[in-house]
Amino acid sequence: QVQLMESGGGLVQPGGSLRLSCAASGNMFGIYTMGWSRQAPGKQRDLVATFSRGGGVSYGDSVKGRFFISRDNPKNTVYLQMNSLKPEDAAVYYCHGIVFSSDSTSRTCWGQGTQVTVSS
């Protein structure tokens, strides 16, 4: 079983910064295209940032220039540095990735989410 465990969420004032972490663990051959999505109450889940299979990075339009994704491959960990936070960034942030098993099958796995609240 594979687990994606997020951490680093919390309450921050507008203009502040937070750094989210997500570590993948469990029985897997590897995990790829890790990224972050978010969902605010009453809204759909939107992509925030993700690595592509080719190693490139994609960001949602609303976070470009403020959020930055990075990764530590040996640790199967992905990070999201969030700067200049706005109230509209408040949401539950979910980590995700495509997990490959030793039998060459793959599936998308999601973490349980971490709450980010932006408020003064």
Secondary structure as UniProt FT lines:
FT   STRAND          2..7
FT   STRAND          10..12
FT   TURN            14..15
FT   STRAND          18..26
FT   STRAND          30..39
FT   TURN            41..42
FT   STRAND          46..51
FT   TURN            53..54
FT   STRAND          57..59
FT   HELIX           61..63
FT   TURN            64..66
FT   STRAND          67..72
FT   HELIX           73..75
FT   STRAND          77..82
FT   HELIX           87..89
FT   STRAND          91..100
FT   TURN            102..103
FT   STRAND          106..110
FT   STRAND          114..118
//
